[in-house]
Amino acid sequence: MTLEVNSLKEIIINTNKERGQMARIRLNQEYRNKVANRIKQSLFQEDTQEKKKYDDLKGQQVDLNDKAWSVAKDIVRRHYTDEDVEKAYYLQNKFENVSTIAKDSCFHFHYLGTKEKRGYDNQVEIEENVPIEKHFDFRLNGSIDTENNYSSETDKSYGFALFRDEINAQENCNADILIEQADKDDNPHKRKFVDNNNEYLGLSGGRNNETKYGKEWNEKYQLDLIGRDYCRDRSIACTEQEFKFLISWKASKGQFVVAHEKWINSVLKQMKEIKIGLKGYKWLDEAIELANELGVQITDHEIIRTNSTGLVIYNPKNLAERIKGMKNTEKTREQKIAERVAYMQQQQTNSDNLN
């Protein structure tokens, strides 16, 4: 019995000695940023109500834009018929001094309705057969309707929200920059990311000079129109029902942008509190404990061995595997056939297991 007690004491003493030899790592600003970035990355992956709302509305955008475009196209072609367009192109191609037709993606539509106004005695008066008009822009960076405008940056927010994942996968791009800088004036930091985002989307060259996503999007939504280059000079008549449908489409784009804003702000609000907490910690293990309590499982070795963003682990084994994977990436025809055969066999095996 005495022998067992002495052995237990010896184990405890040795354990305490080992712990005493493990010096705590001081938490500097670099480590704070790494831990914060890991936590932030995790927060963006959480299936919250805000994220679900954003994802749901994002999934509806292509269909909504296509339906609205179908309505707009019907309106335009009633006014500028296919026959009119053919004649206009004929004249433009025949005479050098004729420039009467061009492609466009934005329109002014109107219908004749009633409108209230105040008389001299401040009494409400009803005007009949008044043109009710609005501008509808189908370009990727077209105008939207939202209560939470970003002033002159509003036309960029839709594309940033729609292609968020693609933008954020690029170096020196940030699709959330307008939200992060919403309460700040124009500054070099904000301008850098806005410009880089626009360049990646292909919208930095100005109208009619788009590339990439911008070119593909805007060419999908454009029609041959007769008249001047500015849509303001050609308000086209439509029905009240068509007008209201397009109003709802424009509002839905705004709702999607607002959903993006609310989701990002919910994460930023949490990160504000987290950064305050991290600033008050002295040791790295305290920061790691916070991360682990929030469901982000990391270790001090990960933080020490990561790059400045804390996203890529450069331990020797991982780095070696990445370098190996970069070699001989061009596969032979035989390799491709073998991989395809193996894939089909695996699919058949999975199907058999299900049955």
N, C-alpha and C positions, 0 to 999 in steps of 0.2 A: 504494500500500500504506500509506504514511504517512498519507495523507488518510483512509483507512478506519479506521485505528487511532485517529486523533484524533477522528473522528466517534463512534466507539464510546465513547471516554472521556467525550466531551461528554454522550452519552446517559446514561451511568452517573452522572455528576455531577448532571445535572438531575433524574434519578430520586431520588437520595439527598436532594437539596434538597427535592423535593416530599414525600418521606416525613418529613423533618425538620419540615416545616410542619404535618403532621397530628398534633396533640396527642392523646395517649392519654387516654381517658375514665376517670376514677376510678370504681371500683365502690362505690357506696353501698348502703345497705340496701334502698332501693326497687328498684334494678336487680337486686340479689341475689334478691329475692322474685319479680320478673318472670321471670328466667331459671329459677329453681326451679320456678315454676308451669308454665312451658312444658315443662320436662323431665318434671314429674309428669304432665301431661296426656298426654305421649307414652308414658310407662310404663304408664298405664292402657289404652292402645290396643294394647300389645304382646300377641301371641298366645302367652302363656305357658301352662304346664301348669296353674297355679293359676286363670288366667282361663278356660281351656277347661273345667275342672272346674265352675266356677261357672256358666258359660253352659250346659253340658250339663244340669246339675241344674235350673237355672232353667226350661229348656225342658220339663222333665218335670212341673213342679209342678201345672199345671192338670189334667192327665190323672190324676195320682195323687190329687189332692183329690176329683175327680169319682168315681173308683172307690171310694175310702174312704167317700164320702158315700152311694153306692149301697148299700154293706154296712150302714152305720149306719141308713139309712132302712128297710131290710128288718127289722133287729132291732127298731126302734122300732114299726113298723107291725104286727109280730106281737104285740106287747104292747098297744099302743094302736091298735086296728083303726080303719079308716075309719068303720065303723059307730059305734064308741065316740066318736070325735071328733064325728061328726054329732050324737049324742045330747047330748054335753057342750055343744056350741054352742047346741043347742035350749034346754037348761035355763038356760044363762047368759043367753041373749037373753030368756027368758021371765020370769026372776025377777031383780030388782035386787040382791038380797043374795047371788047366786051368782056366784062368780068362780073357775072351776075349770079353765079352759083358756087357754093362752098359747103363743106361738111361742118356740122356743129353738133354739140351735145347739150346745149342749154337753151331754154325757151322761156318766153313770157306767154302764159296762157291766161285767158279771161273768159268770164261768162257775164251775162246781163242779169243783175240781181237787185235787191233792195239794200239801201244803206241809210243808217241813221246819221243825222247831223243836228247840231244845235242852232236854233234861230237867234235873232237879235234879243229876244226876250228870254233866252235860255230854255225855250221849249224844244222838246224833241220833235224833229221833222223827219218824215220818211221819204227818201228819194227812190223813185222807181226807174227800172231799166238803166241802172248805173253799172259801168264796167267794173267788175271785181277781178283784180289782176294780181298775179304773183309770179315770181321767178323760180324756175325749176332747173337745177343743174345736175346732170348725170355724170359729170367727170368724177374721178376718184378724189380729187381735192375740191369738189363742188361745195357750195354753201349748204348748211344744214340749219335746222331750227331746234334750238335748245335754250333752256333758261340759264344754263351755266356756260356762257360763252367764254372763249379765251381771246376776246377782242379780235385783233387782226389775224390771230393764229387759228381761228375756228375752222377754217377750210382745210387745215392740215390734220385736225384731230380724228376725222373719220378714217382716213387711210392708216394713221398710226394705230388706231384701235383694231382695225380689221386685219392688218398684217403685223400684229404685235410680235408673235413668235418669230416670224421671219426677220423682222428688224432687229430684235434683241439677240438674235444668233450672230449678228455681225459685230465686228470690232468697232468700237467708238460710235455705236448707235444706241439709242434709248427711246423706245416707243412711248414711254411714260413721262418723258421730259416735260411736256406741257402741263401735266398734272403736278409734277414735283415742283415746278417753278411757277405755279399759277398765281401766287401772291407776290411774285418778284418782277421787277422791271426787266426789260431786255438787257441781256448781259452776255459776255463772251462764252461762258459755260453753256448757257441755254442755246445760244445761236449755233454753237459748234454741233450739238446733237441734232437740232432741228435741220440744219443744212445736210448733215450726214444721213439722216433719215430720208429726207427728200431725194438725195442723190441715189440712195439704195432703191427707193421706190421708182425712180426714174422720172421724178417730177421737177428736178432742179433746172432743167433746160428751158423752162417757160412753155407757154401753150403752143401746141403743134410741134414741139420738140421733145416729147416724152420718150422714154425708153422703158424697158423691163415691164414691171407691173403697171406703171402708168400708161404706157403705150397700149398694152394688151387690153386694159380696162376701157380706156377712152375710145379705142377703135371699135370695141364691141357696142358701145352706146353712142353712135353718131349717125346722122342722116344728112342727105343732100338737101340743102335749103336754098331757096331763091331769094335774093335781096342783098342787103348790106351785111358786113361781117358781124355787126353787133346785134345780139338777140333782142336788145332793148328796142330796136327800131322795127321789130316785127312781132307785135302781140297777136297771138293766134286765138281765135274763138274756139271754145269747147263747151260741153254741157256742164251744168252744175254738179252732176253726179261724178263726172270725170275729174272735175276740178277738186272736189272734196276727197276723192280717192288719192290724188296726187299730194294733197295736203297731208293726208294721213301717212303716206309713204315718206314724205320729208320729215314728219314728226318722228317716225319710227327710227330713222337714221339718228336723229337727235337723242332718242331714248337709248340707243345702243352706245353712243358716245358717253352719255351720262352714266350708264352701267359700268363702262370702263373706268370712268373717273371715280365712282363710288368704291369699286373693288380695290383700285390702287390706293385710294385714300385710307381705306380700312387697314391695309397693310402698313402704310406709312405712319398711321396713328399708333399702331402697336410698336413699330420700330422706334418711334420717338421715345416711348417709355423704356424699351429695352436698352437703347443707347445710354439713357440716363443711368440705368442700373449698372451697365458695364463700366461706365465712367467712374462709378463709386467703388468698384472692385479693385483689389490690390494684386490678387494672385490669379494665375491662369486657371487653376482648378475651380475657382469660384465661377468664372465665366462658363467653363465647361459644365459645371453642375446646373447652371441656369439653362443652358442649351438642352441638356439631357432631360430636365424637368419639363421643358417645352416639347419634348418628343423628338429632338434632334440629337441622334446618337453620334457623338464625335469624341475623340481622345486628344490629349495634349500632343501626342506624336503627329497626328494629322495636321493640327494647326501649325506646328513648328515646321513641318515638311511641305506645306502648301505654298502656292505662289501668293501674290499680294491680294488676290481676290478671294482666296480660300476655297476655290472651286475645283482645282485640279491638283491631285496628289502626285508629287514627283518623287516617290520613293524609288530606289534603284530597280526593283523588280517591275513596277508598273512602267517606268520610263523605258526600260529595256524592251518590254513587250510592245510598247508603242512604236519604238524605232524599228523593231523587227517587222511590225505590221506595215510599215511604210515601204519595205523592200519588195521587189518583184510583184507589184500589184497587178500587172497585166497578165491575165490568165490565158492559157492556151485553149484552143477549140476543144481538145480532149478533156481538159479540166472542167470546162463549162458543161460539156455533155455529161460527165460523171456526176457533177453536182446536181444537174437537173434530174438524172436518173435516181440519185439518192433521195432528192426531195419528193419525187413522185412515189417512191417506195415508202417513205415516211408518211405521206398523206394516206396511202392505202392502209398502212398499219393502223393509223389513227382512226380511219373509217371502220376497220374491222373491230377495233376495240370498242367503238361506240355501239356497234351492232351486237 
